Amino acid sequence: AQSVTQLGSHVSVSEGALVLLRCNYSSSVPPYLFWYVQYPNQGLQLLLKYTSAATLVKGINGFEAEFKKSETSFHLTKPSAHMSDAAEYFCAVRINTGNQFYFGTGTSLTVIP
Amino acid sequence: DTGVSQDPRHKITKRGQNVTFRCDPISEHNRLYWYRQTLGQGPEFLTYFQNEAQLEKSRLLSDRFSAERPKGSFSTLEIQRTEQGDSAMYLCASSLVGGGAYEQYFGPGTRLTVT
């Protein structure tokens, strides 16, 4: 069975500090992994995706994530937080032979000025 | 590319009424998904279409829910005899299947409130 665990439902960082949002996946076969961001009362916007090419994936707005098979992780990072990064972030997994996406429960990021 | 659109954005209805939501996917996308999202949770899969065929339905989709995609373009999600537990954000997403990760592009959602 496929699943995603996001550790930390709320994360607070100071403006300019490193952002680290954690995601661990469970999949018996190679997965595709995604990070989405959701602003209040809006849909989800794709930040980046892992498709079994490079393990370090760069996305929009300065975010990147690293796929670590040995740790079954796909953590999202950004070197310097901006106020505009405050939002809800979701990690999602799809196995390469399946059709469903499985989403984590989300991490709410607060950026403190 | 105008993105995925959903209508209405907000719907308030009384318990027992029927509601219908519409989703217009990105025009060349052949796959369309419906999700439900409640407060503090990630999106939960409800159903998906490949072109006009509904290929999979979640056990979350009770008999009161029905979805259609009659011409393989827009889709509708109907909830009959709404219950307070149906209050949620209903999200639509589309993707192009034909290789790659099939990343999904989401619409802004329809927020349903059942009173």
Contacts between the chains, C-beta under 8 A, distances in Angstrom:
chain1	res1	chain2	res2	distance
A	4	B	42	8.0
A	9	B	40	7.5
A	32	B	101	4.3
A	32	B	102	7.6
A	34	B	101	7.5
A	34	B	103	6.3
A	36	B	106	7.6
A	41	B	108	7.8
A	41	B	109	7.7
A	41	B	111	7.2
A	42	B	108	5.5
A	42	B	109	7.2
A	43	B	4	7.3
A	43	B	6	7.9
A	43	B	91	5.9
A	43	B	93	7.9
A	43	B	106	3.7
A	43	B	107	5.1
A	43	B	108	4.6
A	43	B	109	5.2
A	44	B	43	7.1
A	44	B	91	7.2
A	44	B	93	7.7
A	44	B	106	4.3
A	45	B	106	7.2
A	46	B	103	5.5
A	46	B	104	7.7
A	46	B	105	6.9
A	49	B	101	5.2
A	49	B	103	5.3
A	50	B	101	8.0
A	51	B	100	6.4
A	51	B	101	4.5
A	90	B	42	5.1
A	90	B	43	7.5
A	92	B	42	7.6
A	94	B	101	7.2
A	94	B	102	7.1
A	99	B	48	6.5
A	99	B	55	7.2
A	99	B	56	6.3
A	100	B	45	5.3
A	100	B	48	7.8
A	100	B	56	7.2
A	101	B	33	7.7
A	101	B	43	7.9
A	101	B	45	6.9
A	101	B	104	6.3
A	102	B	45	7.8
A	103	B	42	3.3
A	103	B	43	5.1
A	103	B	44	7.6
A	104	B	42	5.4
A	105	B	40	7.1
A	105	B	41	5.7
A	105	B	42	5.3
A	106	B	40	7.3
A	106	B	41	7.2
A	106	B	42	5.3
